[in-house]
Structures are given as structure tokens and as C-alpha cells.
Amino acid sequence: MALVLPVPQYNGIFKINGKVSIACEDMVPQHGYEPSPDPPPYNISVDKSTFSPGDNITVSLRVAFSYPTFFKGFLIEARDAGKWNSPAVGFFILTDPHESQLLQCGHTQGSGVSHTSSTRKTHIQAVWKSPRNPPHRVQFLVTVVHKYNMYWVRIAGPVVSLGVTTVPSTVVPAQTTGPTALSTPLSSAGCGRNKSCLRDPVGCHPESDSHCYFLSFFTDQEGQSVMFELSGPAEGYMSFALSLDKWMGNDDVYLCVNDGGRVTISAAHVTGRKHPELVTEEDLWGQTWRLADGVIQCRFQRSVLLPQQDNRFSLNNSYFLFLAHGRSQQGLISRHDRQPLISTHQKVITGHPEILCGSRSPLLIKFHGVLMLTVWMWMVSTAVFIARHYKPCWPDTTLLGQRLWFQLHRTMMVLAVVLTGVAFTLPFIYRRGWSKRAGSHPYIGCTVMALSVIQPIMAILRPAPESPRRIIFSWLHFAAGTVGQILAAACVFLGAAQQALLLPSPWSPVVLTGWLLWIVLVDQLLLIHSYIELNVKGLTLMMSWYRFLSPLCKHPDQPAGLTIPFNSIQFNFICLAPIYNRSYLRTLFK
């Protein structure tokens, strides 16, 4: 069943009068905007879950309970549940011709239903009539437009199956048969012996630890179905996914959602980075749940094979396991709060019991963090210290024909630029592009990378030491390096708070702050040492000069004349200066 909601638009595919047959195939409004990534605030329900050829099924679209919103347009279709791209099947009968109208989608008149005007609606109904030769499973798809730039495409509605008898209604995202409450909490007993377990922290116990994230599964004796158990602290939902790789997208997902004090258990499929699309819940049975102390626990069973559903995974194959949690509102889930826990290797779901290990930090992001910390919190600061404070200490010491301080400074800085470039590329490889949820961290990182490349280019093009333009290079080199260090420090602190790195808080900011203060303190101490050493050398030179010149001059209190005849200017410069400075020197050396 497919539902499309457009807004008033005369020149696009979705029009104010609802005559949108041209959009029947892909059900996508040509509004120039992407579909909303948020969960749709609408419920789709049917009054039967099984049908016979020629049966009527009432399909309803309504705003979610207590959700203050509306829709302006819609398009409803019924298709083969396993083949969403197949033509629409059956036809509809109108219940309110003032609000809805029939469309010809494909070769069948009335195989689609749309709006007649752009008035605000909160509820719409239509009756679907089954064809003589229907597919075994039929799903209702919906595209809904709230306003011109906000719409949801092909919302997955309920699935009805070809059968003999009819049963009560199915509501999406509610379930056909409600799960029952668990009398006792889930347990980790039997992990590695009777069932496979994935836990965070490693070795935690869901029955006693309220901070334990836990997933277990085991196959029944006949090998026809698998029992899954899921537990963890969460405000809204717990979920896990079966994935062919360590990248989210095109995964088989299972959700346990806290919906007003009870837990709904459902299956979904994720395409790309989009919101999960709920699929039929008839494939899940034995559903039980428990809510206590902020912990969501659920248990359900699923068949190993689901041959009639192309987008559902066979449990005989090996997959990476994702464990995630997040918030929900009125049963509608939001993006997960933390980086998902991902198993370190693939696991055959029906294979031998095993204790699995996982990580919330991808290996590439770990390497990125290690390299950046090494470069900017140690290598760059050390190279700067050598150039700033050790140049006078090794004035004549050489290495391979160059001064020692310069060789060390240049080598460390070139290596820092190379390692920064390597670390810079790793997040792009992992994210497969630009990260939109990392805040200002990637922007500052790009600036640091640019300054890192500019510095060696300036060094290569620097003027000769005796050139009058050398002072310009010195100031530019100093300014670019200082700005780069400050931005790198800010970037390190922002990176430590990134979801993908998951460093312990608050210890990681405290450690980074301590290390940064240590670098600043050492730099200031070395500056003070250099200043004192320079002044001591100057005072020593002045004392030597005074001792040398004093025999040549006449003291003002002595009647004798000068030993060497000086004119007045020479007398003031050579003889009186040491006298004027004598009291100052005595004060310093008391």
C-alpha cells in the first residue's frame, strides 16, 4: 500500500487536485527536495491480516495518536510484498469521494487512491478489493506529503496474506499479536555453551547490571528458528542489525521500542543511511518484554529462512552484528545516541555458540586519533621547542652538514606533515565522504591540514638569512605555526568527544588538559631560562668592560687628570657609562 501526500503545486508531478498518475511507479514527489529522514508521524492500518480472492480490506491512514500534525495529499497502492517494484495489484473503492479519488496505476483502473484537494487531513479510508489471482502476500505502500518540502516516500504499511479466514486488524507500527511481559529478567547463563552472546562491557550480566548491553541468540532443536534476546539501558529503544559489512546500510534490523510503558517488537530493513522501513511482523513470534530501572529487555523468535521476502536475511549465513540504542517519542524512533557496538568478526547466526567481542570505535578512527595525538601533542611541540630554545645551546654542533637543531626540527616537522596527511584521510575513507554529524571538528581539521602544508612550502621558499625580507618570513612562519598549534589543540579536544572515538569521559578531557598545560608550562620555563641566561651573559660582558676601562678614566672625585686624553663625547661614552651602571651592578650582585 503506498500513500503520497503532496502540497499545493500546479507545475510539479503532485498537483493540488491529486491527479498524480504519472507518479504511480516510484511514488516520489518531484518537489526538488529529499524525503524526510525523520520517522513518519502517521499510522497505517487494515481490518484484516488474511484475505481470499475478491475480499474487501479497509485501509486507513491517520495521524499518530496525540501527534499534532496533518497531511495534505496522499497516494495509496497495494503491491506484491516481496516485489515493491512490481505493478499495483487489486483496486480500491472510495468511502469518501470528497476527500479521495481513484487513479489508474498500470493497467488497472482504481489501483491507486489519492487526494482531491490540499485541505488539511488527519484521517482517510479506502477499501481495497483483492483480484482473482492475487500474490500470496500483499503490502500497502504509502507516500505522504505534509508540506511541499516535507514528505515521506513509500512508507511500508501492513502486509496481508492469502488465506482462508480473516483475523483482526493490523496496525503499523503496532503488532498483530501483542507481546507478553517477562516474569524474570534475561540472563547471561549459558553464554558460549548454549547460546552466542555479544556484551558491552565484556562479561557483563543483564540480570544484575543495569548498564549492560546484551544480545544473545540460539537455534532451536529442529534448526528451523532462532531465539533472540536483547537488553540494555535506553530511553526509547534497543535494536540490533545483521549486516554484511561494518557500514550501516542495507541491513536486517530488529527493534524493541518503549511505547508508553509497553514494548513493541518489530522487524525493519535499512536502505542506505535512511530511516528503517518496517516490514511484516508475522515472521516474529514468542514475543516477550520487560521494562525495569530504565532497562529495555525483549525476546522473540524468527524462522531461519524467509523465502518470500527478498530484503530479509537468511540466518544460515554469516553477518556482522550491530547493537544500538536511542530515544523514541510515541513509538517513533530517533537516531541512535552512541556509536553502535559492532562485532569484531562475522558470525553465522545458526552456528556454534560463541562469546563475541565488539567495539564501538572503528579501527580507522582509532588510527586517526592515535596519529593526530602523537603528531600534535608530542612531535610538533618537541620540534618547536628545539627550534625556539635549543638553537643557542648547539650553535656549532652539526649533523650531516647542517646544524643539529635545524636537522632535528626539519625532520620532525616533515614527518609531522606526512603523518597528519595520513591521519587526515582516514575519516574520509571510513565515512566514504564528508561527516555531517561531527560538528566543527572536520572544519577545524581541514584548516590545520592546510596550515601544515603551507608551513613547509614557506620554509622551502624562505629568503637568505641576510635578506631584508627574512623578517617577513620569520613572522609568517611563526604566526602560521602558532595558529596551527592552537587550532590543533582545539581539534583534539573536539575529537575526543566524537561519538565514533568514544574516549572515556571525563578522564580524557582531564588528561588532555593536563598534557596541554604541561607543554605550556615547559615552554614558559624554557623562555625564562633563556632570558636569565641571556641577561647573565650581558652582565658578565658589562663587568669585563668596566674592569678594562676603569684604569683609563678619572673618577670625578679624584683631582688627577685622565690617563688618556679623551674629548667630552669620548669621556661620557667610555668613562661615565660604567660609573652610572656601577650602582646598578652592585644592586644586582648584592
Steps between C-alpha positions, in 0.01 A plus 500: 500500500654830402392839617622838371424838658572801278451869568347758267709498187374554148817455301641183663399137474294518819218741441246668718219290347674168570519382137846350539484183288839586350656436843342157551814305416756637750258702718754784533380864497707708260534790741876538480549396863620181664246293697496573872746280696284521813255224591157566346242620755224290342344158557377270225257224594284232341199312638628156390834326487390217267275506197350290222464596132226762468509601869474862613757649742454844656821700500537801730759775515494723804721732702676321786314516828543835684734626228411860401544484124309441177549406136382670180530231236557129458538213257410143602597181317509128573789293364658157526669503844818345367516716185446866574590595143226282356173657369218584738256213565125507565292816499346737752146608584450852633336564837509881476504637141541853634841421652638226270492391137599195295805488271609258232845374600609258230229319308238486774256784556470589869826332604608821675332751729596866540363824643260736329617822662775642721282541807652389827413142591557282804325183383409332171351161409464290186391142430736275306352212301717196441541381135410151387863386484675696773859446620537302820596808699391856428647812663352848505750777423450867587659829397386793716557872444461727800611808308688573180849441643405231755375161390554126554532262206365143489438452870479127559147413613348173624541174312193283439530134404289283276307262726161355578389690809524860607643624828498835682667810366872570473639844579842632407716543699293301751505119485253235397532312824618693802803373689465390861701615801805309621463372855879488560786702347711364217811311607850448364504142628608263224698757299760317293345162581134509401477837327715764337532831688619851418545725805620849591685523736660163438374235741211707643179336618162647395319343795703701755675786314274785389779638276544177303427492126423141409404295192470122492361249251470123464338256258216267596547123499345460154726770353200681351494818712724720715419658837640853552537678836579872523563717807646840586444838666317732261248784510310389194614185322752221470584351162738269321576446134649232278743653250726373225765760589591743776322787330136577585265458204318215321462319832240276664389684816299400809354756739371489858329837557365641824155621399323651798603246762486195275748367246420447133722253316537537125727427205623752246733542205749783458586625152809717493504753785122545500255439781410130554198382300277277709413164345250231593501392862333166435847348467571570868333296773547408865537870577561597863634817660595668827547862614678564830742767630539658156598168340316364194500122456327297231499149360358364175538217252547506122516237226842427357373543144250755366487403132217736404680818613795615292622764747513269804816307580540125533636407843715223350748761378764699686451866592649779706279580798407861585361589843350849534264701721338841498195709582144469380186709517156342485655185359695684226876448523778757458861458397709294742671696780839327485710326243357147459684208655630298202627144524867461412428222248211344312296232669277227355177550696417129500862401571660371817452704820772759546589793724533792259708813541413840362607863489324834468808666349593409140866407449558778243370763744725359774804532271390854412487596868832334589686665212357846566573480873855379435571772243345804666538423869861379482682521166411857398548645850840329530611632160392853599689477832818395319484792255399757762710408802789274393636704210739694731598180680637333186639792297786306344380138525423356156342187357544406133626845417219691671460630851367237737197700619397570140531136392287382791240773452470443125483120526232501768290761321513321164401176672219686680358628170512151345329335800240779516418440134461126559280554807299764311392250232387222738162650605414566136575136418286380791209739439526468122473877478440800723363449851188712560468418869849579628435868572789742453768231539545422125502870405774584750685185394501612137643837607778330698579278202524806273735680742710183529555500123565875484777489763752282309425689178590827673813338644615389154446850357652688795748785419867486592590593860653833393198594284285792627192287427615234743311673782174466304552126459585463869180668613282313249661169595447574869138615452394204285665254738344655810151516347538140381595381850208683664247365247648150528458508878135606460450229239645235731257594777205495258617168356515340844127569535408345164255211508715284277807520726327447834777600740414472870347814648585706700849348521599558139443882511680515837803312363511714187472819706783385729724419204425835334575691822827305535607605148418865572681486838814344349500762224477783754770350720733470203425861403582619852820293499606647165427855621701458822789337316507783246499767770772328701720491193430869441586592858822299485602685184418837660711421807794402282463823304493706820814334642683561173410867464511617862885548509472730200255739655509750778243464771309826554609508866869470415704823426735326261438534128421226247764246427404522132374831363139459379276764358166560676299258289752222541517567873124472547470184293799309626559622851172620645282214373670240721476739795129555443446127477724413795230554763256295289749216474568508871127479568469194278793318659429574869 
